Amino acid sequence: MTFLPGDPCLPPRVAYAVGKRVAPAVVRNRVRRRLRAATMAHRAELKPGTAYLFGAVPAGATTPFAEIGAAMGGVLSVALRS
C-alpha cells in the first residue's frame, strides 16, 4: 500500500492496482471487488483527504477474504502511526 496525505477537508480516496500478472480479467475483477469490500470494512481507519493505493499480487487471487481483511487492517494501522 502507498498513501499520500492531502487536504483533510476532503474524503479519503482509494485506488486498486491489479495488473495482468495477477490472473485473467474475471479473476482480476474479483480481486478488485474483494479489496474494495475489505476497504469498506476498514473505512473508519482511513484518514480524511489521504489518497491510498492498494496493489495486488498473484497470490491475492486465492487468498481467503479474512486474510485480505487482516492484512489490510495491519497495513492501515502502520500507516496511521506514520
Secondary structure, 3 states (H helix, E strand, C coil): CEEECCCCCCCCEEEEECCCCCCCHHHHHHHHHHHHHHHHHCHHHCCCCCEEEEECCHHHHCCCHHHHHHHHHHHHHHHHHC
